[in-house]
Amino acid sequence: MSLCWLRDPADIAHLWTLSRRGAGISALARLLPGGLELRFEFNGQFYFSRLFSTEDELTACVDEKRAELETEGWTALDALAAAASPHQ
């Protein structure tokens, strides 16, 4: 994942969305004056954010959180759509 195109706080990178039992968690990133913000939203509402100095730190954190959620039964929305598609 490369976030080098983020230039302005209005630029938001959607990293992933996971779903479980009708709920959704999304991971987003944006460049702020103090660093890179990793933001989590639950059902479209702000849940938690953390600021990182480097893209590598942000990437490690977001990958770890996704792996943790997937072991708890959360599934990527694109995987759900593919499983439901009759054109596989």
N, CA, C and O atoms as a GROMACS GRO file, in nm:
protein
  352
    1MET      N    1   0.085  -0.116   0.000
    1MET     CA    2   0.000   0.000   0.000
    1MET      C    3   0.089   0.123   0.000
    1MET      O    4   0.183   0.133   0.079
    2SER      N    5   0.059   0.215  -0.088
    2SER     CA    6   0.135   0.339  -0.091
    2SER      C    7   0.041   0.456  -0.069
    2SER      O    8  -0.062   0.469  -0.136
    3LEU      N    9   0.077   0.540   0.024
    3LEU     CA   10  -0.004   0.657   0.055
    3LEU      C   11   0.064   0.785   0.007
    3LEU      O   12   0.028   0.894   0.050
    4CYS      N   13   0.161   0.772  -0.084
    4CYS     CA   14   0.239   0.887  -0.128
    4CYS      C   15   0.154   0.992  -0.199
    4CYS      O   16   0.194   1.108  -0.207
    5TRP      N   17   0.038   0.954  -0.251
    5TRP     CA   18  -0.048   1.049  -0.321
    5TRP      C   19  -0.126   1.140  -0.226
    5TRP      O   20  -0.184   1.239  -0.271
    6LEU      N   21  -0.128   1.109  -0.098
    6LEU     CA   22  -0.198   1.195  -0.002
    6LEU      C   23  -0.123   1.327   0.011
    6LEU      O   24  -0.006   1.328   0.050
    7ARG      N   25  -0.188   1.435  -0.019
    7ARG     CA   26  -0.122   1.566  -0.016
    7ARG      C   27  -0.194   1.665   0.076
    7ARG      O   28  -0.135   1.765   0.117
    8ASP      N   29  -0.319   1.639   0.106
    8ASP     CA   30  -0.404   1.736   0.174
    8ASP      C   31  -0.495   1.660   0.271
    8ASP      O   32  -0.533   1.546   0.242
    9PRO      N   33  -0.531   1.720   0.385
    9PRO     CA   34  -0.622   1.650   0.478
    9PRO      C   35  -0.755   1.609   0.416
    9PRO      O   36  -0.822   1.520   0.467
   10ALA      N   37  -0.792   1.673   0.306
   10ALA     CA   38  -0.917   1.636   0.238
   10ALA      C   39  -0.901   1.505   0.158
   10ALA      O   40  -1.000   1.442   0.123
   11ASP      N   41  -0.776   1.466   0.128
   11ASP     CA   42  -0.750   1.340   0.057
   11ASP      C   43  -0.757   1.226   0.158
   11ASP      O   44  -0.680   1.222   0.254
   12ILE      N   45  -0.848   1.134   0.135
   12ILE     CA   46  -0.867   1.022   0.227
   12ILE      C   47  -0.848   0.892   0.150
   12ILE      O   48  -0.908   0.871   0.044
   13ALA      N   49  -0.764   0.805   0.203
   13ALA     CA   50  -0.742   0.673   0.144
   13ALA      C   51  -0.826   0.571   0.219
   13ALA      O   52  -0.810   0.552   0.340
   14HIS      N   53  -0.917   0.506   0.147
   14HIS     CA   54  -0.996   0.397   0.206
   14HIS      C   55  -0.911   0.271   0.196
   14HIS      O   56  -0.884   0.224   0.085
   15LEU      N   57  -0.870   0.216   0.308
   15LEU     CA   58  -0.780   0.102   0.309
   15LEU      C   59  -0.855  -0.030   0.300
   15LEU      O   60  -0.818  -0.117   0.222
   16TRP      N   61  -0.959  -0.045   0.378
   16TRP     CA   62  -1.044  -0.164   0.374
   16TRP      C   63  -1.170  -0.143   0.456
   16TRP      O   64  -1.178  -0.054   0.540
   17THR      N   65  -1.269  -0.230   0.429
   17THR     CA   66  -1.391  -0.238   0.510
   17THR      C   67  -1.417  -0.385   0.536
   17THR      O   68  -1.414  -0.467   0.445
   18LEU      N   69  -1.442  -0.417   0.662
   18LEU     CA   70  -1.476  -0.552   0.702
   18LEU      C   71  -1.619  -0.552   0.755
   18LEU      O   72  -1.666  -0.451   0.808
   19SER      N   73  -1.687  -0.666   0.741
   19SER     CA   74  -1.826  -0.676   0.783
   19SER      C   75  -1.847  -0.803   0.866
   19SER      O   76  -1.783  -0.906   0.844
   20ARG      N   77  -1.939  -0.791   0.962
   20ARG     CA   78  -1.979  -0.908   1.041
   20ARG      C   79  -2.117  -0.879   1.100
   20ARG      O   80  -2.138  -0.776   1.164
   21ARG      N   81  -2.211  -0.971   1.077
   21ARG     CA   82  -2.346  -0.960   1.134
   21ARG      C   83  -2.411  -0.824   1.107
   21ARG      O   84  -2.476  -0.767   1.195
   22GLY      N   85  -2.393  -0.773   0.986
   22GLY     CA   86  -2.456  -0.648   0.948
   22GLY      C   87  -2.384  -0.522   0.991
   22GLY      O   88  -2.428  -0.412   0.959
   23ALA      N   89  -2.274  -0.535   1.062
   23ALA     CA   90  -2.196  -0.419   1.106
   23ALA      C   91  -2.073  -0.406   1.016
   23ALA      O   92  -2.029  -0.504   0.955
   24GLY      N   93  -2.018  -0.286   1.009
   24GLY     CA   94  -1.900  -0.264   0.926
   24GLY      C   95  -1.794  -0.183   0.999
   24GLY      O   96  -1.826  -0.091   1.075
   25ILE      N   97  -1.669  -0.218   0.975
   25ILE     CA   98  -1.555  -0.143   1.026
   25ILE      C   99  -1.470  -0.105   0.905
   25ILE      O  100  -1.434  -0.190   0.824
   26SER      N  101  -1.438   0.024   0.895
   26SER     CA  102  -1.354   0.073   0.785
   26SER      C  103  -1.226   0.133   0.840
   26SER      O  104  -1.225   0.193   0.948
   27ALA      N  105  -1.118   0.116   0.766
   27ALA     CA  106  -0.990   0.178   0.798
   27ALA      C  107  -0.960   0.281   0.690
   27ALA      O  108  -0.965   0.251   0.570
   28LEU      N  109  -0.929   0.402   0.734
   28LEU     CA  110  -0.902   0.514   0.643
   28LEU      C  111  -0.771   0.580   0.684
   28LEU      O  112  -0.730   0.571   0.800
   29ALA      N  113  -0.706   0.644   0.589
   29ALA     CA  114  -0.582   0.715   0.620
   29ALA      C  115  -0.585   0.851   0.553
   29ALA      O  116  -0.642   0.868   0.446
   30ARG      N  117  -0.522   0.948   0.619
   30ARG     CA  118  -0.506   1.081   0.559
   30ARG      C  119  -0.384   1.149   0.618
   30ARG      O  120  -0.339   1.116   0.728
   31LEU      N  121  -0.333   1.243   0.542
   31LEU     CA  122  -0.216   1.318   0.583
   31LEU      C  123  -0.260   1.441   0.662
   31LEU      O  124  -0.340   1.521   0.613
   32LEU      N  125  -0.208   1.456   0.782
   32LEU     CA  126  -0.234   1.573   0.866
   32LEU      C  127  -0.102   1.644   0.889
   32LEU      O  128   0.004   1.587   0.864
   33PRO      N  129  -0.105   1.769   0.937
   33PRO     CA  130   0.020   1.841   0.962
   33PRO      C  131   0.117   1.766   1.055
   33PRO      O  132   0.238   1.782   1.043
   34GLY      N  133   0.064   1.686   1.148
   34GLY     CA  134   0.150   1.615   1.243
   34GLY      C  135   0.193   1.476   1.201
   34GLY      O  136   0.272   1.413   1.271
   35GLY      N  137   0.143   1.426   1.088
   35GLY     CA  138   0.178   1.292   1.042
   35GLY      C  139   0.064   1.227   0.967
   35GLY      O  140  -0.024   1.296   0.916
   36LEU      N  141   0.066   1.096   0.961
   36LEU     CA  142  -0.039   1.019   0.894
   36LEU      C  143  -0.141   0.972   0.998
   36LEU      O  144  -0.105   0.909   1.097
   37GLU      N  145  -0.267   1.003   0.973
   37GLU     CA  146  -0.373   0.959   1.063
   37GLU      C  147  -0.433   0.828   1.012
   37GLU      O  148  -0.470   0.818   0.895
   38LEU      N  149  -0.442   0.730   1.098
   38LEU     CA  150  -0.516   0.608   1.073
   38LEU      C  151  -0.646   0.622   1.149
   38LEU      O  152  -0.647   0.640   1.271
   39ARG      N  153  -0.757   0.615   1.077
   39ARG     CA  154  -0.889   0.638   1.136
   39ARG      C  155  -0.974   0.513   1.115
   39ARG      O  156  -0.979   0.458   1.005
   40PHE      N  157  -1.041   0.471   1.220
   40PHE     CA  158  -1.135   0.360   1.211
   40PHE      C  159  -1.276   0.414   1.229
   40PHE      O  160  -1.302   0.497   1.316
   41GLU      N  161  -1.366   0.365   1.144
   41GLU     CA  162  -1.506   0.400   1.155
   41GLU      C  163  -1.587   0.274   1.173
   41GLU      O  164  -1.561   0.172   1.109
   42PHE      N  165  -1.685   0.279   1.262
   42PHE     CA  166  -1.776   0.168   1.288
   42PHE      C  167  -1.913   0.210   1.237
   42PHE      O  168  -1.971   0.307   1.287
   43ASN      N  169  -1.965   0.137   1.139
   43ASN     CA  170  -2.093   0.170   1.076
   43ASN      C  171  -2.097   0.315   1.028
   43ASN      O  172  -2.199   0.383   1.042
   44GLY      N  173  -1.985   0.361   0.972
   44GLY     CA  174  -1.978   0.495   0.915
   44GLY      C  175  -1.955   0.608   1.014
   44GLY      O  176  -1.949   0.724   0.975
   45GLN      N  177  -1.943   0.575   1.142
   45GLN     CA  178  -1.922   0.676   1.245
   45GLN      C  179  -1.780   0.665   1.301
   45GLN      O  180  -1.727   0.555   1.317
   46PHE      N  181  -1.721   0.780   1.332
   46PHE     CA  182  -1.587   0.781   1.390
   46PHE      C  183  -1.582   0.691   1.513
   46PHE      O  184  -1.671   0.694   1.598
   47TYR      N  185  -1.475   0.610   1.521
   47TYR     CA  186  -1.458   0.522   1.635
   47TYR      C  187  -1.325   0.550   1.707
   47TYR      O  188  -1.322   0.562   1.829
   48PHE      N  189  -1.216   0.561   1.630
   48PHE     CA  190  -1.084   0.573   1.690
   48PHE      C  191  -0.986   0.623   1.584
   48PHE      O  192  -1.001   0.591   1.466
   49SER      N  193  -0.886   0.701   1.626
   49SER     CA  194  -0.779   0.738   1.532
   49SER      C  195  -0.646   0.742   1.606
   49SER      O  196  -0.640   0.755   1.728
   50ARG      N  197  -0.542   0.730   1.527
   50ARG     CA  198  -0.406   0.734   1.580
   50ARG      C  199  -0.316   0.799   1.476
   50ARG      O  200  -0.334   0.779   1.356
   51LEU      N  201  -0.220   0.876   1.522
   51LEU     CA  202  -0.129   0.947   1.433
   51LEU      C  203   0.006   0.874   1.428
   51LEU      O  204   0.058   0.833   1.531
   52PHE      N  205   0.061   0.860   1.308
   52PHE     CA  206   0.188   0.791   1.287
   52PHE      C  207   0.288   0.883   1.219
   52PHE      O  208   0.250   0.971   1.141
   53SER      N  209   0.414   0.862   1.249
   53SER     CA  210   0.521   0.941   1.186
   53SER      C  211   0.556   0.889   1.047
   53SER      O  212   0.596   0.966   0.960
   54THR      N  213   0.540   0.758   1.027
   54THR     CA  214   0.579   0.700   0.899
   54THR      C  215   0.468   0.611   0.843
   54THR      O  216   0.382   0.561   0.916
   55GLU      N  217   0.473   0.593   0.712
   55GLU     CA  218   0.378   0.504   0.646
   55GLU      C  219   0.400   0.359   0.690
   55GLU      O  220   0.303   0.283   0.701
   56ASP      N  221   0.524   0.320   0.715
   56ASP     CA  222   0.552   0.184   0.760
   56ASP      C  223   0.484   0.153   0.894
   56ASP      O  224   0.429   0.045   0.913
   57GLU      N  225   0.487   0.250   0.986
   57GLU     CA  226   0.422   0.230   1.116
   57GLU      C  227   0.271   0.217   1.099
   57GLU      O  228   0.208   0.130   1.160
   58LEU      N  229   0.212   0.304   1.017
   58LEU     CA  230   0.068   0.297   0.992
   58LEU      C  231   0.031   0.164   0.930
   58LEU      O  232  -0.065   0.100   0.972
   59THR      N  233   0.107   0.122   0.829
   59THR     CA  234   0.080  -0.004   0.760
   59THR      C  235   0.087  -0.123   0.855
   59THR      O  236   0.001  -0.211   0.850
   60ALA      N  237   0.187  -0.126   0.942
   60ALA     CA  238   0.200  -0.236   1.037
   60ALA      C  239   0.079  -0.240   1.131
   60ALA      O  240   0.026  -0.347   1.160
   61CYS      N  241   0.034  -0.125   1.177
   61CYS     CA  242  -0.079  -0.118   1.268
   61CYS      C  243  -0.209  -0.162   1.200
   61CYS      O  244  -0.285  -0.242   1.255
   62VAL      N  245  -0.235  -0.110   1.080
   62VAL     CA  246  -0.360  -0.143   1.011
   62VAL      C  247  -0.363  -0.290   0.969
   62VAL      O  248  -0.468  -0.353   0.973
   63ASP      N  249  -0.249  -0.345   0.930
   63ASP     CA  250  -0.243  -0.487   0.895
   63ASP      C  251  -0.267  -0.575   1.017
   63ASP      O  252  -0.336  -0.677   1.009
   64GLU      N  253  -0.209  -0.536   1.131
   64GLU     CA  254  -0.229  -0.612   1.255
   64GLU      C  255  -0.375  -0.609   1.298
   64GLU      O  256  -0.430  -0.712   1.339
   65LYS      N  257  -0.439  -0.492   1.290
   65LYS     CA  258  -0.579  -0.480   1.330
   65LYS      C  259  -0.669  -0.562   1.238
   65LYS      O  260  -0.763  -0.627   1.284
   66ARG      N  261  -0.640  -0.560   1.108
   66ARG     CA  262  -0.722  -0.638   1.015
   66ARG      C  263  -0.710  -0.787   1.045
   66ARG      O  264  -0.810  -0.858   1.047
   67ALA      N  265  -0.589  -0.834   1.067
   67ALA     CA  266  -0.569  -0.976   1.098
   67ALA      C  267  -0.643  -1.014   1.226
   67ALA      O  268  -0.704  -1.120   1.234
   68GLU      N  269  -0.638  -0.928   1.326
   68GLU     CA  270  -0.709  -0.952   1.452
   68GLU      C  271  -0.860  -0.962   1.428
   68GLU      O  272  -0.925  -1.053   1.479
   69LEU      N  273  -0.915  -0.869   1.352
   69LEU     CA  274  -1.059  -0.870   1.325
   69LEU      C  275  -1.100  -0.991   1.242
   69LEU      O  276  -1.205  -1.050   1.266
   70GLU      N  277  -1.018  -1.029   1.146
   70GLU     CA  278  -1.050  -1.146   1.063
   70GLU      C  279  -1.052  -1.275   1.145
   70GLU      O  280  -1.131  -1.364   1.117
   71THR      N  281  -0.966  -1.286   1.246
   71THR     CA  282  -0.970  -1.405   1.333
   71THR      C  283  -1.096  -1.406   1.419
   71THR      O  284  -1.136  -1.511   1.470
   72GLU      N  285  -1.158  -1.288   1.437
   72GLU     CA  286  -1.282  -1.277   1.514
   72GLU      C  287  -1.406  -1.292   1.426
   72GLU      O  288  -1.519  -1.276   1.473
   73GLY      N  289  -1.386  -1.324   1.296
   73GLY     CA  290  -1.499  -1.350   1.208
   73GLY      C  291  -1.539  -1.236   1.116
   73GLY      O  292  -1.637  -1.249   1.043
   74TRP      N  293  -1.466  -1.125   1.118
   74TRP     CA  294  -1.495  -1.015   1.027
   74TRP      C  295  -1.444  -1.055   0.889
   74TRP      O  296  -1.340  -1.120   0.877
   75THR      N  297  -1.518  -1.015   0.782
   75THR     CA  298  -1.486  -1.054   0.646
   75THR      C  299  -1.482  -0.931   0.557
   75THR      O  300  -1.563  -0.839   0.573
   76ALA      N  301  -1.389  -0.929   0.463
   76ALA     CA  302  -1.379  -0.818   0.369
   76ALA      C  303  -1.505  -0.812   0.284
   76ALA      O  304  -1.555  -0.915   0.240
   77LEU      N  305  -1.556  -0.693   0.261
   77LEU     CA  306  -1.678  -0.677   0.182
   77LEU      C  307  -1.660  -0.729   0.040
   77LEU      O  308  -1.754  -0.786  -0.015
   78ASP      N  309  -1.542  -0.712  -0.020
   78ASP     CA  310  -1.521  -0.764  -0.155
   78ASP      C  311  -1.527  -0.916  -0.157
   78ASP      O  312  -1.570  -0.975  -0.256
   79ALA      N  313  -1.484  -0.980  -0.049
   79ALA     CA  314  -1.492  -1.126  -0.040
   79ALA      C  315  -1.637  -1.171  -0.028
   79ALA      O  316  -1.676  -1.273  -0.085
   80LEU      N  317  -1.718  -1.096   0.046
   80LEU     CA  318  -1.861  -1.128   0.059
   80LEU      C  319  -1.931  -1.115  -0.076
   80LEU      O  320  -2.014  -1.199  -0.111
   81ALA      N  321  -1.899  -1.010  -0.151
   81ALA     CA  322  -1.961  -0.989  -0.281
   81ALA      C  323  -1.922  -1.100  -0.377
   81ALA      O  324  -2.006  -1.148  -0.454
   82ALA      N  325  -1.796  -1.141  -0.374
   82ALA     CA  326  -1.750  -1.248  -0.462
   82ALA      C  327  -1.819  -1.380  -0.428
   82ALA      O  328  -1.854  -1.456  -0.518
   83ALA      N  329  -1.838  -1.408  -0.300
   83ALA     CA  330  -1.902  -1.532  -0.259
   83ALA      C  331  -2.048  -1.537  -0.301
   83ALA      O  332  -2.102  -1.644  -0.327
   84ALA      N  333  -2.113  -1.421  -0.308
   84ALA     CA  334  -2.255  -1.414  -0.344
   84ALA      C  335  -2.276  -1.407  -0.495
   84ALA      O  336  -2.389  -1.424  -0.542
   85SER      N  337  -2.170  -1.384  -0.572
   85SER     CA  338  -2.184  -1.365  -0.716
   85SER      C  339  -2.206  -1.498  -0.787
   85SER      O  340  -2.132  -1.594  -0.764
   86PRO      N  341  -2.308  -1.504  -0.874
   86PRO     CA  342  -2.331  -1.628  -0.950
   86PRO      C  343  -2.235  -1.644  -1.067
   86PRO      O  344  -2.237  -1.747  -1.134
   87HIS      N  345  -2.151  -1.544  -1.095
   87HIS     CA  346  -2.060  -1.544  -1.210
   87HIS      C  347  -1.918  -1.587  -1.176
   87HIS      O  348  -1.824  -1.542  -1.242
   88GLN      N  349  -1.900  -1.669  -1.079
   88GLN     CA  350  -1.764  -1.710  -1.040
   88GLN      C  351  -1.713  -1.818  -1.132
   88GLN      O  352  -1.601  -1.865  -1.115
   0.00000   0.00000   0.00000
